[in-house]
C-alpha cells in the first residue's frame, strides 16, 4: 500500500498528448477537453500537420492560452514541452491522433525517460478516416510518405513499398509532404533568419512524382492507368474524395490542403460499390464486373 502511494506522489503531474482530430476546435474528445482545461501549460504542435482553424479559435473554445510548438521547438527544444510536466500538468495538442507521427512518439519516449508521466488521449486521424472512400482498412499495406522533390534530391523510398503492397493486392495510403517554417538557406548565408512560405503537397504533385519514380525505376509497380483515390480535407464539411486513374486524377482540382492519396490494390465488391460513388465521370477505368 505504501509503495503504491509513493508512486502516485511521484507521478502527480501529467504530460497529456492530446489528439485534436481532423476538423476544427470542436473535434477534441470530452476526455481531451477535460485534460486541456486542467493544464497549466498548453502547446500546439504545428509541424507535422495543421488544422484549418487558427490558434485563437482553439483558445476561445478551450478557454486556455496556447503556445505554438513549431518545427524548431519540436525537433530541437522539445524539453520545453515535457520538463515542466514534472511539477505541473502540461498538454501537447496534435492534429489527428498522438501515435500517428514518429515526432510525437519521440517526445513520449524522451518525456518518460526524463521521469514524466505521459498520458495519450486518442482521436480520429487520416489513418482511419481514409476508409471513408470505401476501401476497407484491413486491405491496406504499408503507409508511405511522399516528400517534395527538390532539384538535386528526388528520393524514391516509397516505390518498393507501393510495389510490395500491390503485389499482395493491398492498398497504399500516401501521406503527402508539408513544409512549414522551412529556413531560407540563401538568406541565412547572408546573415538573415528568413523562413520560406508554407507549402502543402497536392494530389497532383504527388501523382507527378509517383509517375516520375515509375519512369526512373521501371519495375511496373503502377502506371498512369492504375486505380487511385485522391482525398482532401477529410473530416471537414468541404472534404473532397475523387477516384479514378492516376492520369484522370492528375487533372482534377482538389482545392485547399491537406491532401492525401491512395494507390489501390485489388478491390472487392463492397469496396467497388462505395468507390463508384466517387469515380470521375466517364472514367476509363473498368472494374472487373464491368468487363464481364
N, C-alpha and C positions, 0 to 999 in steps of 0.2 A: 504493500500500500504506500509506503514512504517513497519507494523508487518511482512509482507512477506519479506521485505528487510532485517530486522534484523535476521529472521530465516535463510536466505541464508548466512548471515555473520557468524552465529554461526556454521553452518554445511558446512563451506567452504571446509574442508578436508574430505576424504572418506577412509574407510576400505573396499576394494574390496575383496570379497571372490570369487575366480575365478575357475571355473571348467576347468580341462585340457582335459577331455575326456578320452578315453581308450587306445589310440595308442602311439603316440610319441609327440615330441615338436610341430609338425605341426597341431595337433588336436585342439589347442586352437582356439576359435572363433575370428573373426576380432574385435568384441567389447572387448573381453577379452584381446587381444593383445594390443589394444589401451590403455586400463586401465593400464596394466602392464608397458607400456612404459612411462606412466605419473607418476608413483610412485617413491618415494624416497627410500622406503624400500620394499623388496620383500621376503616373506617367503614361503618355500615349505614344506607342511605338509607331513611327511614321516612316519606316524604311522599307519593310518587306511588302506592305500593301497600303491601300488607302480606303477611307470611307468617302462618300460624296457629300458629307456634311462637315462643316468646319469645327474646330475645337470649341468655339463659343457656343455652338448648338449643344455639344456634349456637356459643357459646363452648366448651361442653363437647366438642362434636364436632370443632370446628376446633382446639381446644387453644390458643386465642388470645383475648386481651381485645379487645372490640369497643366502639366509641363510636357512639352513636346520632346520626345526622345528621338533625335534624328540619327542618321547613319553613324556619325562620329560618336555620339553618345553610346549607341548600341554596340558598336564594334570596339571602341577604344576606352570608353569610360563607363562601362556597364555597372561598375561598383557604385556609382552614384545612385543607381536604382535599388540594388539589393542591400548595401551596407546599412542604410537607415532601418531596414526591417528587423534588425536586432533589438531595437528599442521602441519602434512604433510600427503600426500596420501600414503597409505600402501596397499600392495596386499598380500593376503594369497592364495597360489595356492594349489588346492586339486585335486587329481586324481578322474575322473568321474565328478559328479555333486555336488555342495556345500550342497545340502539338503538331501543327502542320508546317512549321518552318524550323529549320535547324538553328536559326538565330535564337529562338525562344528556348529551345532545348539547352543550348549552351548557357544561357542566363540561368536556367533552372539548376543545372549542374554546378555552376560557379557559386550560386547562392547557397545551395545545400552544403558545398564544401566550406563555405565561409561560416556556416553554423546557423543559417536562417531556416525557419520552417517555411515551406513553399506549398501553396495550395492552388491547384488548377481548377478553373471553372470553365467548362466547355461550352461551345456554341456551334452554330452552323458554319460550314466552310465550303469552299469550292470543291473539295474532295468528295463531299457527299451531294452537294447541290447539282453537280454535273449530271446526276442521274435524272434530272427533270426533263431532259431531252428524250427520254425513253430508253436509253441504253442502261442495262442492268449493271449495278456497281460490281457484282461478283464476276462480271465478264471483262473487267479492266485488268491490265497487267501493270508493268512499271509506269509510274508517273515520271514525266521528264520536264526539264526546264529548257526553254528556248531563249538563249541570250542574244542581245543585239549584236549583229555582225559589225565589226569595225574594219577599217581599211586593211590593216595587217593582222587581224585576229578574227578568224572565221571558224570557230570550233564546231565539231560535229559529233560530240559525245552522245547526243540524243539519238543519233541514227541507229546504232546497233540495238538499242533498247526498243525502239519502234519496230525494227525488223524482227526482233525476238518475239515481241508481243503479237505481231501479225502472223508469224509462222505458227503460233499457238492459238490463233483465232481470237486473240484478245484485243480490246480497245486500248488506246493510249491517250491519257489526259496530258495535254501540254500546257504548262504554266508559262505565261509569256512575261518577258522581262519588263521591269520598270526601273527607271533611273531617276532618283530623287536626290537633290543636293549633291550632285556629282561635281567634283572640283574641276575648274578650268586650268589645266596644267600650263597652257601657254601664258595665262595671266600670272600664275604662280611663279613662273620663271622670270617674270618682270617685277616680282616682289609684291604682287597684289593677290589677296584672297577673294576669288570670284567663283561663284557656283553657276553651273550651266542650267538652263531651263529644264523642268521635269520632262521626261519622255516616257511614254507608255506604249509598249508594242501592240500593234493592231493585229487582227486575224490576217489581214492582207500581207503585212510584212512577214508574219510567221510563215505563211504559205510560200512566199518568195524564197525565204531561207531554206525551208524544207526541200523545195524543188531544186535549189542550187546544190544542197547537200547530196541529193539523189543523183544529180548530174555528175558531181565530183566523184562520188564513191561507186555508184553504178551497180549496186547489188539488188536492185528491184525490191526494196523494202516497201515502196509505194510508188504512185505515179500521179499525174495530174487528173487521172480518171478515178482515183480512189475515193470512196465514200468518206466524208468527213462532216463534222458539225462545228460551227462557229458559235461561240457564246459571248455575250456581253452584258455586264451589269447584273449578273444573276442575283436574285433576292431583292431586286428593286422594282418599283412599279413599271419602269420602262425597259425591263430586261428584254434582250433580243436573242433569239435562237433560230439559226438558219442551217439546214442540212443540204448537202449536195456534193458534187465532185469538188476536188481541190480547185480545179480551174474555174468552176462556177462560183465558188465562194470567194475566189481571188478578186472578183469584180464587184462584190457586194459591199455596201457601206454599213458597218456595224455600229457607227456612232461613237459616243464618248467611251472612255475606259471605265472599268477594266475589262480586258478581253481574255478569253481562254479558248482552247482549240482541242478537238478530239479527232484522232485518226482512227477510224473504225476498223475492227477486225470482222469476224463473222457475226452476222446479225440473225437473231431468232425471231420467230413470228410475232411475239408480243412486242419486241423492240421495234420491228418494222411497222407495226400498227401505229405506234406513237410517232416514230420518226417521220412517217409520211405526212403528218400534220405540219411539219416544219420544212418540208422539202421545197427547194427552189421551183418556182412554177415552170413546167415543161422541162424539168431536169432530164438530162440524157442518161442519168444513172438508172439502171434496171435492176430491181431486186429479183431474187431467184424466182419468186412466184410470178413475176411479170414476164418471164421468159418461157413459161410453160404454155 
